[in-house]
Amino acid sequence: PTSGAWIGQKSGGDLTKIDVTITEYSPEYPGYYEIEVTGSSDDRDGFYERLPKSKNYDNYPVFRKKQIDGRDYVLYLHSRGEWQISYGTSSAQGFARSSPKGLPSPELSKSWEVWGSSWETSKAFKILPINPVYPTSCTVSYQGHKKDINDKLQKLNILGNYTKHSNTHDNVPVYQKDRSVLKLFRVSMGYWIISSSLVDSKGILFQESNGSPTPLKNKPWILT
């Protein structure tokens, strides 16, 4: 279809010519969307990872945020025309929805509505496309001044350089400490941890990263 004069039908049944502008748009969906509701500790905040093409809904990609209780949140284009966050694609009503309807990607939305006792426009709701870039190596260091923590980190041999390994875990790269069995990786519930075993869930050092594809710069790490 092209822009120009189109023929439309009035409510009374008469035909009329109207000028229509058609703009081509080919969406390029990211690997993740980060959702943030400013001033909220809502567990729907966080990083939504794009699922394989086989999990598409009506030919549009679905993005998922895993939850510890197994009730994962998904972001997808509902058949009504709005992008929606809900417990799966079979939910009749979600927790958040985009406006206006009919947009091919969620970041094009001018506003978002959040469900409380009714739908209300939220100025605090933000969505950001994320395509992570993974360096070939990274350095783990301690910038604090507590001697007991520094001594423990040194004793456990945590500090130092970690090189990206050929293996992946939870769909993201694994980094291994040089001349050590320690690894830096993401576990299935969205934490980044340092551990000697890929089957560990907390490790000796972990960050509650909320599903981030990379460790977060503004989040503390917890020494177990």
Salt bridges, closest charged atoms under 4 A:
ASP42 OD2 - ARG44 NH2 2.70
GLU49 OE1 - ARG186 NH2 3.27
GLU82 OE2 - ARG80 NE 2.88
GLU113 OE1 - ARG97 NE 2.59
ASP151 OD2 - LYS147 NZ 2.72
ASP170 OD1 - LYS66 NZ 3.22
ASP170 OD2 - ARG186 NE 2.73
